């Protein structure tokens, strides 16, 4: 298939004020990310164009997004799209049962190999719909339309799709790139403050792992909010960093560094989510705590200046993010979750650590007793 964006330039005119664009360069799987307020109009036109070509468009969203933006779904429905809602919101929808419901709905609506799945929602919807698109009929095109800050800067870009298993997060899935990403910042208007802050954790992660200037910009910007003058610019920079990393190591196969760097804070964070129970901490909240733990662990190993930990803690607090667990969790369960993580192996767990703000690296730790002691020293 020809590249979606280049083929549909006329159907997606560049008439949006403040619109920003960049490309994820992956050869024939390259695609464009567009960021700006008002992109919903462009998506409706793109849906209408796809339908004129005889291509089914299957929209996947969640009950909460449907309730907040019903007018948009009416418009895409009038343009010829089929709209499907997940049975629930949040991480509980990111499971095998929900994926099966999605497969069945695609089949019942007779979506063929020319079909396009359009994911409209946060990271859960994007991951679920992307995995369905990757596996239904062995792969149909899909478009990401993220509605949360976290999805705009992270999960909608890069092609990681999947669902959670009882044993851990994102343990079943596929690398499957979208054909386009539309990040309409107007969606953030109805995003609850806690959810917005959750996305800021991923934004801070990008500064920590590879852009000290971005980290400094965030430090000076104060509390981010959906109308912040620098927000679109910050979103674009995060996407630019991720696009660069993904282009160089799409399937996370680099022996060191590479795409694994994007997991900064996640080895700790995923363990927290799994043991506390999905939803107890939002993903970004768990990542925020994970960033603090990664910085402290890096300092314990002699890599990171302990004085920088306070700077990170202040930036997280200013943006309403937790910096420590609210209550203790069983260390044995946290260790078990870590050892089930995708980054674990016979030689130990691969951590993403810090040498300084803007300088992350991967480091495999075999001494899990030391990791367990570190957990114990950081419980409330």
Residue frames relative to the residue before (quaternion, step in Angstrom):
aa qw qx qy qz dx dy dz
X 1.0000 0.0000 0.0000 0.0000 0.00 0.00 0.00
X 0.4983 -0.6400 0.4878 0.3227 3.56 -1.06 0.72
X 0.6469 -0.5216 0.3857 0.4008 3.55 -1.22 0.52
X 0.5184 -0.6912 0.4125 0.2887 3.57 -0.72 1.15
X 0.7076 0.4835 -0.2828 0.4307 3.56 0.77 -1.05
X 0.6908 0.4684 -0.3020 0.4607 3.59 0.79 -0.96
X 0.6582 0.5205 -0.3094 0.4473 3.57 1.02 -0.77
X 0.7715 0.3610 -0.1746 0.4940 3.57 1.08 -0.71
X 0.2183 0.8132 -0.5226 0.1342 3.63 1.16 0.37
X 0.6839 0.4846 -0.3040 0.4529 3.59 0.88 -0.89
X 0.6736 0.4878 -0.2976 0.4688 3.58 1.10 -0.65
X 0.7461 0.2906 -0.1748 0.5730 3.57 1.25 -0.36
X 0.0709 -0.8468 0.5260 0.0358 3.61 0.48 1.15
X 0.4343 -0.6962 0.5119 0.2543 3.54 -1.14 0.68
X 0.3021 0.7791 -0.4900 0.2483 3.55 0.47 1.20
X 0.4992 0.6686 -0.4143 0.3634 3.57 1.23 0.36
X 0.4315 -0.7108 0.4950 0.2520 3.56 -0.70 1.08
X 0.8308 0.1870 -0.1567 0.5003 3.56 -0.90 0.95
X 0.3878 0.7441 -0.4682 0.2771 3.59 1.28 0.15
X 0.1052 -0.7781 0.6179 0.0415 3.56 -1.01 0.87
X 0.1018 -0.8057 0.5829 0.0274 3.56 -1.03 0.78
X 0.1213 0.7479 -0.6525 0.0133 3.51 -1.31 0.43
X 0.3779 -0.7353 0.5257 0.2002 3.55 -1.22 0.50
X 0.2916 -0.6728 0.6469 0.2093 3.51 -1.25 0.66
X 0.2052 -0.8277 0.5166 0.0771 3.57 -0.37 1.25
X 0.1932 0.7734 -0.5689 0.2021 3.54 -0.41 1.34
X 0.6539 -0.5141 0.3168 0.4558 3.56 0.93 0.88
X 0.8373 -0.1177 0.1006 0.5244 3.57 -0.85 -0.96
X 0.6714 0.4654 -0.3002 0.4925 3.61 1.24 -0.23
X 0.3469 0.7482 -0.4972 0.2694 3.61 1.22 0.31
X 0.0234 0.7945 -0.6064 0.0234 3.57 -1.15 0.58
X 0.4538 -0.6934 0.5064 0.2385 3.51 -1.31 0.41
X 0.2290 -0.7188 0.6410 0.1417 3.53 -1.19 0.76
X 0.0713 -0.7808 0.6195 0.0385 3.57 -0.87 0.93
X 0.0977 -0.7999 0.5921 -0.0103 3.56 -0.89 1.02
X 0.4565 0.6758 -0.4931 0.3029 3.58 -0.77 0.96
X 0.5333 -0.6064 0.4752 0.3495 3.56 -1.27 0.26
X 0.7788 0.3432 -0.2500 0.4616 3.59 -0.90 0.93
X 0.4110 0.7371 -0.4575 0.2799 3.60 1.21 0.19
X 0.4616 0.6808 -0.4538 0.3428 3.60 1.22 -0.21
X 0.6219 0.5456 -0.3453 0.4430 3.59 1.02 -0.76
X 0.6458 0.5212 -0.3136 0.4615 3.57 1.00 -0.81
X 0.6509 0.5175 -0.3156 0.4570 3.57 1.01 -0.81
X 0.6269 0.5258 -0.3398 0.4638 3.58 0.95 -0.80
X 0.6635 0.4915 -0.3099 0.4713 3.60 0.95 -0.83
X 0.6415 0.5213 -0.3232 0.4607 3.59 1.02 -0.79
X 0.6239 0.5294 -0.3325 0.4690 3.59 1.04 -0.78
X 0.6548 0.5132 -0.3100 0.4602 3.57 0.92 -0.92
X 0.6481 0.5169 -0.3143 0.4627 3.60 1.01 -0.79
X 0.6416 0.5148 -0.3192 0.4705 3.58 0.96 -0.84
X 0.6622 0.4959 -0.3103 0.4683 3.59 0.95 -0.82
X 0.6133 0.5402 -0.3542 0.4546 3.60 1.04 -0.69
X 0.6733 0.4717 -0.2841 0.4934 3.56 1.17 -0.59
X 0.5474 -0.6444 0.3805 0.3745 3.57 1.29 0.02
X 0.5150 0.6472 -0.4129 0.3815 3.58 1.24 0.31
X 0.4055 -0.7076 0.5156 0.2628 3.63 -0.71 0.99
X 0.1353 -0.7638 0.6254 0.0851 3.59 -1.09 0.74
X 0.0983 -0.8067 0.5826 -0.0125 3.55 -0.62 1.22
X 0.1720 -0.8128 0.5538 0.0559 3.58 -0.38 1.26
X 0.1121 -0.7732 0.6216 0.0556 3.58 -0.92 0.93
X 0.1128 0.7785 -0.6096 0.0985 3.56 -0.85 1.01
X 0.4784 -0.6499 0.5048 0.3065 3.56 -1.32 -0.07
X 0.6759 -0.4959 0.3403 0.4260 3.61 -1.18 0.36
X 0.6716 0.5087 -0.3143 0.4375 3.61 0.91 -0.85
X 0.6623 0.4820 -0.3102 0.4824 3.60 0.95 -0.82
X 0.6064 0.5449 -0.3470 0.4636 3.59 1.03 -0.74
X 0.6824 0.4953 -0.2921 0.4514 3.59 0.87 -0.95
X 0.7093 0.4687 -0.2646 0.4553 3.59 0.97 -0.82
X 0.8172 0.2028 -0.0583 0.5364 3.59 1.02 -0.80
X 0.0775 0.8539 -0.5082 0.0815 3.55 1.01 0.88
X 0.6194 0.5669 -0.3460 0.4185 3.58 1.04 -0.75
X 0.6369 0.5223 -0.3279 0.4626 3.58 1.00 -0.78
X 0.6823 0.4818 -0.3006 0.4605 3.60 0.92 -0.86
X 0.5812 0.5438 -0.3728 0.4771 3.58 1.16 -0.50
X 0.6602 0.5188 -0.3058 0.4489 3.57 0.99 -0.86
X 0.6888 0.4472 -0.3050 0.4823 3.61 0.85 -0.85
X 0.5976 0.5490 -0.3576 0.4621 3.57 1.17 -0.57
X 0.6589 0.4950 -0.2999 0.4804 3.57 0.99 -0.84
X 0.6460 0.5067 -0.3135 0.4772 3.58 1.19 -0.57
X 0.6623 -0.5516 0.2833 0.4205 3.58 1.29 0.00
X 0.5110 0.6555 -0.4260 0.3575 3.61 1.23 0.08
X 0.3750 -0.6484 0.6098 0.2593 3.52 -1.34 0.45
X 0.1605 -0.8067 0.5637 0.0760 3.62 -0.77 0.97
X 0.0718 -0.7967 0.5997 -0.0200 3.56 -0.80 1.13
X 0.1843 -0.7782 0.5916 0.1021 3.57 -0.94 0.92
X 0.4751 -0.6326 0.5222 0.3185 3.56 -1.06 0.74
X 0.6110 -0.5975 0.3792 0.3548 3.56 -1.18 0.49
X 0.7984 0.0460 -0.0172 0.6002 3.58 1.22 -0.41
X 0.5013 -0.6286 0.5008 0.3205 3.55 -1.34 0.13
X 0.7732 0.4144 -0.2558 0.4061 3.54 -1.32 0.20
X 0.8010 -0.3457 0.2232 0.4350 3.53 -1.40 -0.06
X 0.5668 0.6077 -0.3921 0.3946 3.61 1.14 -0.46
X 0.6405 0.5155 -0.3289 0.4646 3.60 1.21 -0.41
X 0.6427 0.5314 -0.3182 0.4509 3.59 1.23 -0.35
X 0.4577 0.6733 -0.4291 0.3911 3.54 0.67 1.19
X 0.7017 -0.4938 0.3169 0.4041 3.54 -1.28 0.37
X 0.6394 0.5425 -0.3375 0.4277 3.59 0.96 -0.80
X 0.6589 0.4955 -0.3001 0.4799 3.57 1.01 -0.82
X 0.6214 0.5364 -0.3345 0.4628 3.58 1.06 -0.74
X 0.6434 0.5147 -0.3233 0.4655 3.57 0.98 -0.80
X 0.6262 0.5289 -0.3336 0.4657 3.60 1.00 -0.79
X 0.6531 0.5157 -0.3049 0.4633 3.56 1.03 -0.82
X 0.6280 0.5228 -0.3312 0.4719 3.60 0.95 -0.82
X 0.6769 0.5017 -0.2945 0.4510 3.57 0.88 -0.98
X 0.6436 0.5187 -0.3224 0.4613 3.58 1.01 -0.80
X 0.6309 0.5247 -0.3284 0.4678 3.60 1.00 -0.82
X 0.6770 0.4881 -0.2912 0.4676 3.57 0.94 -0.87
X 0.6613 0.5139 -0.3091 0.4506 3.59 0.93 -0.89
X 0.7037 0.4288 -0.2580 0.5043 3.59 1.08 -0.69
X 0.4118 -0.7587 0.4253 0.2718 3.57 1.36 0.18
X 0.1942 0.7618 -0.5795 0.2147 3.54 0.88 0.97
X 0.1999 -0.8079 0.5469 0.0906 3.57 -0.66 1.11
X 0.7570 -0.3975 0.2576 0.4500 3.57 -1.29 -0.11
X 0.6271 0.5167 -0.3422 0.4719 3.59 1.23 -0.22
X 0.4835 0.7033 -0.4098 0.3222 3.55 1.31 -0.08
X 0.2302 -0.7425 0.6145 0.1343 3.52 -1.35 0.41
X 0.2339 -0.7424 0.6132 0.1347 3.57 -0.90 0.96
X 0.1272 -0.7835 0.6069 0.0401 3.57 -0.80 1.08
X 0.1781 -0.7962 0.5738 0.0715 3.59 -0.49 1.23
X 0.0089 -0.7912 0.6103 -0.0394 3.59 -0.63 1.16
X 0.5799 0.5627 -0.4034 0.4293 3.56 -0.17 1.26
X 0.6925 -0.4496 0.3551 0.4384 3.51 -1.29 -0.36
X 0.8117 -0.2935 0.1956 0.4655 3.52 -1.28 -0.34
X 0.6162 0.5511 -0.3520 0.4390 3.59 1.02 -0.71
X 0.6799 0.4783 -0.2855 0.4769 3.58 0.83 -0.99
X 0.6712 0.5083 -0.3040 0.4458 3.58 0.91 -0.91
X 0.6681 0.4956 -0.2970 0.4689 3.59 0.95 -0.88
X 0.6759 0.4979 -0.2843 0.4630 3.57 0.93 -0.94
X 0.7002 0.4617 -0.2711 0.4723 3.58 0.80 -1.04
X 0.6347 0.5365 -0.3274 0.4496 3.57 1.05 -0.75
X 0.6576 0.4909 -0.3078 0.4815 3.58 1.01 -0.81
X 0.6199 0.5257 -0.3420 0.4717 3.58 1.05 -0.74
X 0.6613 0.5028 -0.3034 0.4668 3.60 0.94 -0.87
X 0.6566 0.5257 -0.3064 0.4457 3.58 1.02 -0.82
X 0.7823 0.3713 -0.1620 0.4732 3.57 1.03 -0.79
X 0.6037 0.5599 -0.3702 0.4302 3.62 1.10 -0.54
X 0.8280 -0.0155 -0.0554 0.5577 3.60 -0.74 1.09
X 0.5836 -0.6153 0.3252 0.4184 3.56 1.25 0.66
X 0.8048 -0.3026 0.1143 0.4977 3.55 1.14 0.66
X 0.0875 0.7455 -0.6562 0.0768 3.54 -0.74 1.16
X 0.6304 -0.5496 0.3830 0.3923 3.59 -1.18 0.47
X 0.0096 0.7916 -0.6091 -0.0485 3.53 -1.19 0.47
X 0.2813 -0.7315 0.6087 0.1239 3.50 -1.31 0.66
X 0.2696 -0.7471 0.5860 0.1604 3.54 -1.03 0.82
X 0.0125 0.7578 -0.6521 0.0162 3.55 -0.98 0.96
X 0.1210 -0.8471 0.5140 0.0588 3.60 0.29 1.25
X 0.2181 -0.7954 0.5569 0.0986 3.55 -1.04 0.82
X 0.6853 0.3983 -0.2866 0.5381 3.60 1.28 0.05
X 0.6131 -0.5473 0.4103 0.3952 3.56 -1.19 0.47
X 0.6306 0.5473 -0.3404 0.4324 3.58 0.94 -0.85
X 0.6880 0.4682 -0.2888 0.4734 3.59 0.89 -0.90
X 0.6325 0.5542 -0.3395 0.4214 3.60 1.00 -0.78
X 0.7667 0.3660 -0.2027 0.4870 3.57 0.90 -0.89
X 0.8166 0.2770 -0.1156 0.4930 3.59 1.11 -0.44
X 0.8416 0.2988 -0.1879 0.4089 3.58 -0.04 -1.27
X 0.6457 0.5338 -0.3391 0.4279 3.64 1.08 -0.55
X 0.7121 0.4064 -0.2272 0.5255 3.57 1.26 -0.38
X 0.7562 0.4391 -0.2813 0.3951 3.58 -0.97 0.78
X 0.4696 -0.7509 0.3918 0.2490 3.58 1.24 -0.15
X 0.4702 0.6227 -0.4983 0.3778 3.62 1.09 0.41
X 0.0155 0.7849 -0.6179 0.0438 3.57 -0.76 1.06
X 0.3004 0.7896 -0.5068 0.1715 3.57 -1.12 0.36
X 0.3396 -0.7009 0.5890 0.2155 3.50 -1.42 -0.03
X 0.5118 -0.6229 0.4987 0.3185 3.54 -1.34 0.27
X 0.2094 -0.7206 0.6399 0.1656 3.53 -1.27 0.48
X 0.6719 -0.4772 0.3585 0.4385 3.56 -1.23 0.23
X 0.6637 0.5280 -0.2927 0.4417 3.56 1.12 -0.71
X 0.8046 -0.2049 0.1489 0.5371 3.61 1.11 -0.42
X 0.6336 -0.5704 0.3958 0.3413 3.50 -1.36 0.26
X 0.8699 0.0791 -0.0752 0.4809 3.56 -1.13 0.83
X 0.3347 0.7746 -0.4830 0.2338 3.60 1.05 0.66
X 0.7316 0.2583 -0.2109 0.5946 3.60 1.28 -0.15
X 0.3755 0.7256 -0.5065 0.2755 3.58 -0.76 0.96
X 0.2967 -0.7378 0.5766 0.1874 3.52 -1.30 -0.28
X 0.4205 -0.6123 0.5880 0.3203 3.53 -1.29 0.42
X 0.2174 0.7706 -0.5631 0.2046 3.59 -0.50 1.16
X 0.2730 -0.8142 0.4945 0.1344 3.55 -0.33 1.27
X 0.4560 -0.6380 0.5344 0.3154 3.59 -1.12 0.62
X 0.4707 -0.6458 0.5017 0.3311 3.59 -1.26 0.15
X 0.7873 -0.0164 -0.0052 0.6164 3.59 1.29 -0.19
X 0.1524 -0.7533 0.6304 0.1094 3.56 -1.26 0.49
X 0.0770 -0.7748 0.6273 0.0181 3.56 -0.90 1.02
X 0.0630 -0.8020 0.5940 -0.0023 3.59 -0.42 1.22
X 0.0645 -0.8087 0.5846 -0.0107 3.57 -0.09 1.32
X 0.3244 -0.7968 0.4801 0.1714 3.56 -0.28 1.28
X 0.5237 0.6308 -0.4216 0.3874 3.61 1.20 -0.26
X 0.5510 0.6105 -0.3962 0.4084 3.60 1.16 -0.49
X 0.6212 0.5883 -0.3398 0.3907 3.58 1.10 -0.67
X 0.4853 0.6826 -0.4247 0.3437 3.59 1.24 -0.30
X 0.7704 0.3422 -0.1856 0.5049 3.60 0.96 -0.82
X 0.4569 0.6881 -0.4524 0.3364 3.58 1.26 0.08
X 0.4681 -0.6713 0.4843 0.3094 3.63 -0.75 0.94
X 0.6250 -0.5835 0.3680 0.3653 3.57 -1.05 0.78
X 0.6350 0.5316 -0.3409 0.4450 3.58 0.97 -0.79
X 0.6564 0.4991 -0.3041 0.4770 3.59 1.01 -0.81
X 0.6266 0.5256 -0.3428 0.4622 3.58 1.00 -0.77
X 0.6548 0.5119 -0.3114 0.4607 3.58 0.90 -0.94
X 0.5951 0.5737 -0.3552 0.4365 3.56 1.07 -0.74
X 0.6603 0.4979 -0.2982 0.4767 3.57 1.05 -0.76
X 0.6018 0.5696 -0.3602 0.4285 3.57 1.08 -0.70
X 0.5703 0.5909 -0.3855 0.4208 3.60 1.10 -0.60
X 0.6693 0.4770 -0.2978 0.4856 3.60 0.97 -0.82
X 0.5991 0.5486 -0.3560 0.4619 3.60 1.08 -0.67
X 0.6592 0.4987 -0.3012 0.4755 3.58 0.90 -0.95
X 0.5911 0.5848 -0.3546 0.4276 3.58 1.06 -0.77
X 0.6638 0.5156 -0.3185 0.4383 3.60 0.89 -0.88
X 0.6426 0.5080 -0.3275 0.4709 3.57 0.99 -0.75
X 0.6591 0.5249 -0.3019 0.4460 3.55 0.96 -0.90
X 0.7570 0.4382 -0.2392 0.4217 3.57 0.78 -0.99
X 0.8737 -0.0017 0.0344 0.4853 3.59 1.02 -0.57
X 0.7750 0.2825 -0.1767 0.5369 3.62 1.15 0.15
X 0.2256 -0.8081 0.5341 0.1037 3.55 0.01 1.33
X 0.6134 0.5515 -0.3514 0.4429 3.60 1.11 -0.65
X 0.6311 0.5082 -0.3274 0.4860 3.59 1.04 -0.75
X 0.6351 0.5274 -0.3310 0.4571 3.59 0.92 -0.84
X 0.6637 0.4895 -0.2998 0.4796 3.58 0.96 -0.86
X 0.6130 0.5402 -0.3431 0.4633 3.59 1.03 -0.75
X 0.6607 0.4992 -0.2999 0.4736 3.58 0.96 -0.88
X 0.6361 0.5379 -0.3276 0.4457 3.57 0.99 -0.82
X 0.7194 0.4346 -0.2400 0.4858 3.56 1.03 -0.82
X 0.6118 0.6079 -0.3382 0.3765 3.58 1.18 -0.54
X 0.4028 -0.7043 0.4904 0.3182 3.58 1.18 -0.41
X 0.7657 -0.3201 0.2523 0.4976 3.56 -1.18 -0.53
X 0.3344 -0.7403 0.5463 0.2043 3.58 -0.74 1.01
X 0.0458 0.7632 -0.6443 0.0187 3.57 -1.19 0.60
X 0.7113 -0.5124 0.2691 0.3989 3.56 -1.21 0.44
X 0.7208 0.4036 -0.2513 0.5044 3.62 1.16 -0.43
X 0.3407 0.7572 -0.4941 0.2577 3.59 1.26 0.17
X 0.5427 -0.6715 0.4039 0.3024 3.58 -0.83 1.03
X 0.7373 0.4201 -0.2297 0.4766 3.60 1.08 -0.65
X 0.4204 0.7648 -0.4418 0.2079 3.60 1.24 -0.18
X 0.6768 0.4888 -0.3163 0.4506 3.63 0.76 -0.95
X 0.6359 0.5266 -0.3173 0.4665 3.56 1.04 -0.81
X 0.6579 0.5038 -0.3024 0.4711 3.58 0.99 -0.85
X 0.6287 0.5242 -0.3327 0.4684 3.59 0.98 -0.83
X 0.6629 0.5076 -0.3143 0.4518 3.56 0.88 -0.91
X 0.6566 0.5119 -0.3254 0.4483 3.60 0.91 -0.83
X 0.6325 0.5203 -0.3307 0.4689 3.60 1.00 -0.78
X 0.6605 0.4972 -0.3022 0.4746 3.58 0.95 -0.89
X 0.6235 0.5472 -0.3299 0.4505 3.57 1.07 -0.78
X 0.6495 0.5028 -0.3120 0.4775 3.58 0.96 -0.87
X 0.6861 0.4762 -0.2994 0.4614 3.58 0.83 -0.93
X 0.6307 0.5395 -0.3378 0.4440 3.60 0.96 -0.84
X 0.6500 0.5222 -0.3106 0.4564 3.56 0.98 -0.85
X 0.6702 0.4935 -0.2937 0.4701 3.57 0.93 -0.92
X 0.6752 0.4994 -0.2923 0.4575 3.58 0.89 -0.95
X 0.6324 0.5404 -0.3354 0.4423 3.60 0.97 -0.82
X 0.7108 0.4553 -0.2534 0.4724 3.58 1.06 -0.76
X 0.8093 0.0686 0.0070 0.5834 3.61 1.09 -0.64
X 0.1131 -0.8697 0.4761 0.0636 3.54 0.70 1.17
X 0.8131 0.2849 -0.1224 0.4926 3.60 0.82 -0.98
X 0.5033 -0.7018 0.3958 0.3122 3.55 1.24 0.58
X 0.3653 0.7509 -0.4697 0.2864 3.57 0.87 1.01
X 0.4367 0.6991 -0.4672 0.3197 3.59 1.23 -0.09
X 0.5319 -0.6503 0.4448 0.3105 3.56 -0.97 0.87
X 0.7825 -0.0009 0.0028 0.6227 3.56 1.09 -0.70
X 0.7874 0.2587 -0.2170 0.5158 3.55 -1.16 0.56
X 0.5119 0.6797 -0.4394 0.2878 3.57 -0.90 -0.96
X 0.8303 -0.2260 0.1676 0.4811 3.51 -1.25 -0.57
X 0.5405 0.6344 -0.3985 0.3829 3.58 1.15 -0.51
X 0.5598 0.6187 -0.3901 0.3894 3.61 1.14 -0.55
X 0.5991 0.5809 -0.3543 0.4219 3.58 1.16 -0.59
X 0.6201 0.5499 -0.3335 0.4493 3.59 1.29 -0.22
X 0.2755 0.7699 -0.5300 0.2247 3.59 1.21 0.28
X 0.8188 0.1943 -0.1743 0.5114 3.58 -0.76 1.07
X 0.6259 0.6022 -0.3268 0.3726 3.58 1.20 -0.44
X 0.5807 0.5708 -0.3971 0.4235 3.62 1.06 -0.56
X 0.6748 0.4382 -0.2726 0.5275 3.57 1.00 -0.82
X 0.6777 0.5356 -0.2935 0.4096 3.57 0.87 -1.00
X 0.6638 0.4970 -0.3135 0.4627 3.59 0.91 -0.87
X 0.6258 0.5292 -0.3404 0.4609 3.59 1.03 -0.73
X 0.6358 0.5253 -0.3222 0.4647 3.58 1.00 -0.82
X 0.6555 0.5131 -0.3144 0.4563 3.59 0.87 -0.93
X 0.6842 0.5096 -0.2880 0.4350 3.54 0.86 -1.01
X 0.7331 0.4309 -0.2441 0.4662 3.58 0.82 -0.98
X 0.6786 0.4783 -0.2963 0.4722 3.60 0.96 -0.80
X 0.4932 -0.6154 0.4536 0.4151 3.58 1.17 -0.61
X 0.4913 -0.6875 0.4449 0.2967 3.57 -0.69 1.10
X 0.7412 0.3500 -0.2967 0.4900 3.53 -0.81 1.07
X 0.5395 0.6008 -0.4139 0.4204 3.59 1.19 -0.41
X 0.7372 0.0914 -0.0596 0.6668 3.52 1.12 -0.85
X 0.4434 -0.6351 0.5488 0.3145 3.59 -1.00 0.74
X 0.6743 -0.5110 0.3333 0.4161 3.57 -1.15 0.56
X 0.6969 0.4762 -0.2807 0.4570 3.58 0.84 -0.96
X 0.6074 0.5393 -0.3542 0.4635 3.59 1.12 -0.59
X 0.6528 0.4945 -0.3058 0.4856 3.57 1.00 -0.84
X 0.6351 0.5171 -0.3257 0.4724 3.58 1.06 -0.76
X 0.6182 0.5468 -0.3480 0.4447 3.61 0.99 -0.80
X 0.6569 0.4714 -0.3029 0.5044 3.58 0.94 -0.88
X 0.6395 0.5409 -0.3132 0.4476 3.56 1.04 -0.81
X 0.6223 0.5295 -0.3410 0.4649 3.59 1.05 -0.69
X 0.6452 0.5094 -0.3179 0.4724 3.55 0.99 -0.84
X 0.6714 0.4933 -0.2982 0.4657 3.57 0.94 -0.89
X 0.6335 0.5228 -0.3344 0.4621 3.59 1.02 -0.76
X 0.6506 0.5064 -0.3148 0.4703 3.58 0.99 -0.81
X 0.6721 0.4876 -0.2979 0.4710 3.59 0.93 -0.86
X 0.6455 0.5124 -0.3190 0.4680 3.58 1.00 -0.84
X 0.6250 0.5325 -0.3244 0.4696 3.58 1.05 -0.79
X 0.6589 0.4978 -0.3022 0.4761 3.57 1.00 -0.84
X 0.6314 0.5440 -0.3290 0.4441 3.58 1.00 -0.82
X 0.7097 0.4369 -0.2428 0.4964 3.56 1.10 -0.77
X 0.5695 -0.6484 0.3539 0.3605 3.58 1.29 0.09
X 0.5252 0.6607 -0.3982 0.3593 3.59 1.25 0.25
X 0.7963 0.3078 -0.0939 0.5121 3.58 0.99 -0.90
X 0.4847 -0.6601 0.4986 0.2842 3.54 -1.05 0.84
X 0.4463 -0.7280 0.4550 0.2525 3.56 -0.54 1.18
X 0.5902 0.5925 -0.3698 0.4047 3.62 1.13 -0.54
X 0.6236 0.5521 -0.3380 0.4382 3.58 1.16 -0.55
X 0.5331 0.6413 -0.4115 0.3676 3.59 1.17 -0.45
X 0.6517 0.5253 -0.3120 0.4495 3.59 0.99 -0.81
X 0.6160 0.5386 -0.3384 0.4647 3.59 1.09 -0.71
X 0.6571 0.4990 -0.2970 0.4807 3.57 0.96 -0.92
X 0.6482 0.5269 -0.3209 0.4463 3.58 0.89 -0.91
X 0.6618 0.5074 -0.3111 0.4558 3.59 0.91 -0.86
X 0.6535 0.5136 -0.3181 0.4560 3.60 0.95 -0.86
X 0.6457 0.5049 -0.3199 0.4752 3.59 0.99 -0.78
X 0.6706 0.5046 -0.3008 0.4530 3.59 0.89 -0.93
X 0.6234 0.5507 -0.3394 0.4393 3.60 0.97 -0.85
X 0.7424 0.3841 -0.2075 0.5082 3.57 1.12 -0.70
X 0.5960 -0.6443 0.3361 0.3415 3.55 1.20 0.58
X 0.4990 0.6679 -0.4121 0.3675 3.57 1.17 0.52
X 0.5006 -0.6440 0.4783 0.3253 3.61 -1.08 0.62
X 0.2375 -0.7772 0.5672 0.1337 3.57 -1.11 0.63
X 0.7717 0.1499 -0.1067 0.6088 3.58 1.31 -0.01
X 0.6426 -0.5094 0.4019 0.4076 3.56 -1.27 0.33
X 0.4777 -0.6675 0.4888 0.2954 3.57 -1.07 0.72
X 0.7880 -0.0034 0.0226 0.6152 3.56 1.14 -0.68
X 0.6406 -0.5552 0.3493 0.3992 3.59 -1.12 0.51
X 0.1596 -0.7316 0.6522 0.1182 3.54 -1.31 0.53
X 0.5861 -0.5951 0.4026 0.3745 3.61 -1.07 0.62
X 0.4528 -0.7080 0.4725 0.2652 3.57 -0.68 1.10
X 0.6272 0.5466 -0.3470 0.4330 3.59 0.95 -0.80
X 0.6680 0.4886 -0.2987 0.4753 3.59 0.98 -0.85
X 0.6300 0.5256 -0.3338 0.4642 3.61 1.02 -0.76
X 0.6582 0.5004 -0.3057 0.4723 3.59 0.97 -0.83
X 0.6278 0.5347 -0.3298 0.4595 3.56 1.00 -0.81
X 0.6552 0.5088 -0.3042 0.4684 3.57 0.96 -0.89
X 0.6382 0.5266 -0.3230 0.4594 3.59 0.98 -0.79
X 0.6959 0.4815 -0.2739 0.4570 3.57 0.95 -0.89
X 0.6462 0.4729 -0.3212 0.5056 3.60 1.27 -0.26
X 0.4575 0.7072 -0.4323 0.3221 3.57 1.30 -0.23
X 0.6109 -0.5797 0.4011 0.3604 3.58 -1.14 0.66
X 0.6925 0.4818 -0.2777 0.4596 3.60 1.14 -0.55
X 0.5491 0.5988 -0.4034 0.4210 3.57 1.28 0.11
X 0.0239 0.7896 -0.6124 0.0301 3.55 -1.19 0.61
X 0.7549 -0.3811 0.2706 0.4602 3.54 -1.32 -0.06
X 0.7054 0.4606 -0.2598 0.4719 3.57 1.12 -0.66
X 0.7214 -0.3986 0.2494 0.5084 3.59 1.25 0.13
X 0.6070 -0.5474 0.4350 0.3777 3.55 -1.32 -0.27
X 0.3372 -0.7268 0.5623 0.2046 3.56 -0.94 0.92
X 0.1215 -0.7915 0.5980 0.0341 3.56 -0.59 1.20
X 0.2968 -0.6756 0.6294 0.2435 3.52 -1.30 0.41
X 0.0479 -0.8232 0.5643 -0.0406 3.54 -0.57 1.23
X 0.4311 -0.7120 0.5108 0.2151 3.55 -1.34 0.22
X 0.2385 -0.7232 0.6274 0.1627 3.53 -1.16 0.75
X 0.7574 -0.1451 0.1180 0.6256 3.53 1.29 -0.45
X 0.6550 -0.4592 0.3833 0.4617 3.57 -1.26 0.09
X 0.8033 0.2195 -0.1951 0.5182 3.57 -0.71 1.10
X 0.7313 0.3613 -0.2164 0.5364 3.59 1.26 0.08
X 0.0731 0.8037 -0.5800 0.1107 3.57 -0.11 1.35
X 0.0224 -0.7838 0.6205 0.0128 3.56 -1.24 0.45
X 0.4489 -0.6698 0.5137 0.2932 3.57 -1.23 0.39
X 0.0128 -0.7939 0.6051 -0.0591 3.54 -1.05 0.84
X 0.2437 -0.7864 0.5501 0.1399 3.58 -0.57 1.12
X 0.1628 -0.7892 0.5898 0.0531 3.55 -0.85 1.05
X 0.2099 -0.7991 0.5555 0.0940 3.57 -0.67 1.12
X 0.6508 0.5186 -0.3109 0.4591 3.59 1.15 -0.59
X 0.1071 -0.8440 0.5238 0.0415 3.55 0.20 1.28
X 0.5359 0.5982 -0.4148 0.4277 3.59 1.20 -0.33
X 0.6396 0.5152 -0.3188 0.4731 3.57 1.07 -0.75
X 0.6242 0.5237 -0.3356 0.4728 3.58 1.08 -0.72
X 0.6432 0.5187 -0.3195 0.4640 3.58 0.98 -0.84
X 0.6392 0.5098 -0.3204 0.4784 3.59 1.01 -0.79
X 0.6195 0.5344 -0.3410 0.4631 3.59 1.05 -0.75
X 0.6250 0.5213 -0.3405 0.4708 3.61 0.94 -0.84
X 0.6736 0.5117 -0.3097 0.4342 3.58 0.80 -0.99
X 0.6846 0.4909 -0.2793 0.4607 3.57 1.04 -0.74
X 0.7464 0.3754 -0.2120 0.5071 3.58 1.26 -0.20
X 0.4497 0.6463 -0.4755 0.3923 3.55 1.18 0.56
X 0.5415 -0.6304 0.4427 0.3367 3.60 -1.06 0.66
